Amino acid sequence: MYGTYYSMEVRGITGTKLADLADELVSMGIINYALSNPYLCENGAAFFESADEVSWHDHTEQMVEVSKHFPDMTFCLHGEGERNGDIWNEYFRNGECE
C-alpha cells in the first residue's frame, strides 16, 4: 500500500462555507481519513492537512465531485508520496481538474 501525505488549500471560502464544506468532506469519508484539521487563514483561504500518510486512490474523482458542490471555490490538493521526489499539486474548480 503506497502512502501519501495530503494537504489542501481552499480559496474563495468564508467561515460559514467552511462548515458546509467540512460536512460534505465528512459525508464523503474524506475528513478523518485523508484530511483533517480545517482552519481559516488570514488571507481568506481554508487549509486542511492529513495527520498521517494514507492511500487515497480516488482522490481526483472525489475532489471533482466536491468542486461541483462548491463551484465558486478553488481547491489545491497537494500530495507528498512516500517515494523520494513524489510531490504534486492538483487544482479543482467547478467540476474541472488540472
Secondary structure, 3 states (H helix, E strand, C coil): CCCEEEEEEEECCCHHHHHHHHHHHHHCCCECCCEEEEEECCCCCEEEECCCCECCCCHHHHHHHHHHHCCCCEEEEEEEECCCCCEEEEEEECCEEC
